Amino acid sequence: MQRIRLRYTKRGRLRFTSHRDFQRAFERALRRSEVPMAYSAGFTPHPKVSYANAAPTGTGSEAEYLEIQLAEVRDPARLRELLDESLPAGLDIVDAVEARTSSFAERLEASVWELRLDGVELADAERAVTAFLAAETVEVERRTKNGLRTFDARGAVCRLEAVAAPADRPGDGPCAILRLVVRHVTPAVRPDDVLSGLRATADLAPPVPAAVTRLAQGLLDAGTGTVTDPLAPDRDAATAVSSTTAGAAMAPGRAT
């Protein structure tokens, strides 16, 4: 069996696609592309697809991940092209590597998020960020299937800053951009939880819902607060294997 890890996006109107909707679209793409999938055993076999830490419905993303298992070996680059052609624009397969390392899910330690706050002045956003970061804990409430739950939104946030919106953004009026790095903890702290915390600590209340996009997820560098590519170890392992194979092929044969 060959395992392939894929990175895909949710852009534009497709950010409103639920995880279940994406699963159905992706399985149709597998059939259209005639991907030789491996299947689970039992009375109702399913293609072996593992999804990792999907973004909430309504948020855009540049860094969603999944892994598929194949019954036959395929070139990852060509497989990416075939699957991308079979998915609607906005659900784009942007990277594919052969899985050569273990514990991929454990490498998804944190996410980088961008929140566009239309109608919010940059100075107001900066004051709210300062107040949020100064707090030891910021308790917020979220309604779950088991009722209302209270938890700390501050502890999971390892980086938060407010920056000016680009000059070529759509729309008029003030706009601030929040960029934050959030650790993946239990319970999960989402961008809307951070917004609730900003409202609680600094009374920051955007007049319209924030446009939220996940820019990256992967290993967290605690020293710099940056998030690194989780597919890099697989690419490095593939390069090492290729170098070893090439070296063996070029080595002179032993005399007998």
N, C-alpha and C positions, 0 to 999 in steps of 0.2 A: 504493500500500500504506500502511496505517496500522499503527503499532507502539504497543502498549500495555504498560506496565510495571506489574506486580502485586506487592503484598506479601501474603504468606500466613503462617499460623501452623501450628505442630505442638503441640497441647495434649493434656494428659491421657494416656490410653493410646495415642493416636496418635503420641506421641513415639517409639514403637518402630517406626514405619513407616520402611522403608528408602527411599532416594531413588528406586530403581526402582519400588517400590510406589506412591510418590506420582506418578511420571510416568504410570503406568497409570491411576490414579484421575483425574488431571487430564485426560488425553486422553479418558476416558469423559465427564467433565464438559463438555468442549468439544463433543462430539457431542450430548449431551443438551440442551445450551443452544443448539444450532444456530448456533454461532459461525462466521461465514464466514472460515475460516482460509485463509491462503496456504500453499501446499505446495511442497516441494522438487521439483526436476526428477529425471528418471531413471526406472528400472523400478519402484522401490518408493518412491513419494512419501511424505514424512512432513510432518506439520504443522510449521510453522516456530515452534518454541518454544526459547528459550535459557534455561537455568537458571544461576544464579550462586551459587557458593560455598555449597553445601548443608551444613547442619549434620549431624554424625555421627548414625548411628542410635542411638536411646536417649536423645538429648537433646531437650528441649523447645525451642521457639523462638517468639518473637514477631516475628521479622524475617527471613523468607526471601523471596527475590526471583526473579522470572522475567520474561521478555519474550516476547510473542507478536506475530506479524505477521498482519494481516487483509487479505483481498481486498476488503472493503468497509468504509466508515467506520461506526463505532459509537460511541455515547456511553459513555465509560469507566465512569461511575457505574452505569448500567444493566447494562453488561457484568459489572461486579463482582457485582451482586446475583444475576444469573442463574447465574454460576459458583459463587458461594457456596452457593446453594440446591441445586446439583447435587453438592456434595462432602459427605462425612460430617462430622458435628460434631467439631471438633478440628482438621480441616484447613479453616481459614477464610480466605477472601479478604477482607482488611481494608482494602485501598487499591488504587486503580487510577488511573493518569495516562497521558495520551498522551505518548509519547516525543518530546521536542522538542530534546534535546541528544544529543551523542555521548559515547562512552567511559564508559558507565554502569558497566561492570565495574571500571574504574579508580577509581571513587568508593567502592568497597567496600574501604576501607583497613584497617579494624579492626572488632572486635566487642566488645560489652559482654556479659559473662557473669555469671550468678548461680549460685552453688553452695551448696546447702543441706546442711550437715554435721550430720546427726542423731547425737546421742551425743557431740558435741564441745563442751566448755566454751568460751565466748567468750574467756576469758583465754588458753587454750591456742592458739586460732586466732590471736589477736593476736600472741603470741610467735612463732608460726611465720611469720606475715606479715613481722614485723620482720626475722627471720633471712633469709628469702628475698630481701627487698628490699636487704638489706645486702650480699649476695653479688654479686661482679662477674659470675660465670657460675654456672649451675646445670645440670650435665650430667645428662640423663636418657636412658633407653633406650626404644625402641619397636620392636616387631617389625613389619616390613613384608614385602611379597611378595619382597623381595630379601634378607631376613634381618634380624638385629638391627642397629638403627642408633642411634648416639649423637649427640645434638645439644644445644645450649644452649637451655633453656627460659626463662632469665632475660631475655635480650636483647629478646624480643618483648613482654614485659609492661611496659606504660608506666604502669599504675595497678593497685593491689591493696590492698584494705582488708577488714577483718573487722568485721561489725556484728551486733548482737543480732537474733535471729529475732523476727518479730512475735508478739505475745501470743496471737493467734487462730489460730496455725498448727495443723495437725492433729498429733496425737501428744503424748506426754509426754516428760519428760527434757530434758537439755541439748541445745541446738542453736545452732550458729553459722552465719552467712551470710557467704560470701566474694563480693565484687564485684570483678571485674577487667576491665580493658581490654587487649586483646591485638591487636597489629598482625598483619596477614595477611602472613606471610613464607613463604619456602621453605627448609627443609620447614616445613609448617604446625605451629604450636604450639597444641595443643588443651587444653581445661580439664583433662583427665586427665593431661596432661603437667605442668601446673602442680601438680596434686596430687602427682604423683611427685616433683617438685622440693621441695615442702613436706615430704614424707616424708624426702627425702635431707638437707635442711638442718636440720630441726627435729624429726624423728621424729614428725610428725603423721600418724596413721593412723586415719581414721574407722572405727568398728566396722561401719558399713553403707555401701554405695555411695552416693556423693553424688548428689543430684537436681540436674541441670544444666539451665539454661535460658538461651538466647541472648535478651537483651533488645533489642539493637539492633545494627545494623552500618551502616557508612557512612564518610564522610570523618572523619579524625582531626584534631582541633584539638590540635596538639602543645603549645600553651601551657597549656591547661586539662586535657588528657587526656580530653576529652569527644568523643563521636561524634555527628555530625549526620546528619540525614535525607538519604539519597541521592536521594530523589524530589523534594526541594525545588527544585533547578534547573529541572526540567521544569514544576513548578507555576508558578514565577516566569516562565518563558518563555511559558507559556500565558496568564498574566495580562497580560504585556506586549503580546502579540498582540491580546488582547481589548480592551485600552485603546486601542491604536493604531487598531483597526478601529472602535471606538465613536467616537473622535475624528474619524476621517475621515468617518464618517456624519453627524456633527453640524456639520462645517465648512460654511460658506456656499459656494455654487457661485460660480465665476468669471463675471464679466460678459463678454459677447461683443460 
